[in-house]
Amino acid sequence: MSIGKTIKKLRTERHLTQENVAEALDVSNQAVSAWERDEYLPELVKAIDLANLFDVSLSSIVEERLSCFKTKETIYNWEHMKTYVKTSAKHNNLANTLKSVDYSVDAHKGQTRKKSDIPYIYHPLNLACHALAMNIKDDEIIAACLLHDVVEDCGKIIEELPVNDNIKKLVDILTHIKTNDKNRDKIMQSYYAKIAASPKASLIKCIDRCNNLTTMSWGLSRQRIIRMIKETELYYPALLKVIKLTPEYNDAAWLLQYQIESMLDIYKRLM
């Protein structure tokens, strides 16, 4: 994809007109139009301004994009994952998990993942399948994977969840209040400290972060990606240490550390 086509694509994705871009960069409408037609390239200063306006890296603007690659936002069908989790729950007598599947599907109904049309339920089901794939058959862990966002994002109440008190406590630990730039550091420090006090919550949160890292390239802005990288490096080594010190999670700890650190390294190189 040429530089001009890239500029046009980024502009239209953000629902901006050529006039909007021209005003923001203090150039003429004709200049923006000429860039998009590849008649001439923006000067370096304007290319940097475009990157800031679109919240992407400079390389995203000036490097021609390969159009031969096809990308995927999902790998598995969420309904197939739901069937797999239900079947596993029945086979392993995971009563709380079985009740949590339909509850979570109903709670997240109508919600989608950031900047996509993917049903949000894909995310908690992905966590449950991830845990099962690591041979974790703990009813409380799988159920909490399915319910971890229903209080924070769906307005559900802890006391009303159709599970035992241990799972309710896990969901409570994994739920944090909304933050802003002023209070975020303080809230997140307290939030991760509570998670680190629970091996099961630490395990679920690391699985959650693995899934979020795989989707942040298209779901988050450049600044949010940078914040996610820094937050992961700051808090997740402690969670991984808690998991490693729990004998039944040793195999999971190795896999999760590999997934988290390799994803971070890929993003850093590309950024």
Secondary structure, 3 states (H helix, E strand, C coil): CCHHHHHHHHHHHCCCCHHHHHHHHCCCHHHHHHHHCCCCCCCHHHHHHHHHHHCCCHHHHHCCCCCCCCCCCCCCCHHHHHHHHHHHHHHCCCHHHHHHHHHHHHHCCCCECCCCCCECCHHHHHHHHHHHHCCCCCHHHHHHHHHCCHHHHHCCCHHHCCCCHHHHHHHHHHCCCCCCCCCHHHHHHHHHHHHHCCHHHHHHHHHHHHHHHHHHHHHCCHHHHHHHHHHHHHHHHHHHHHHHCCHHHHHHHHHHHHHHHHHHHHHHHHC
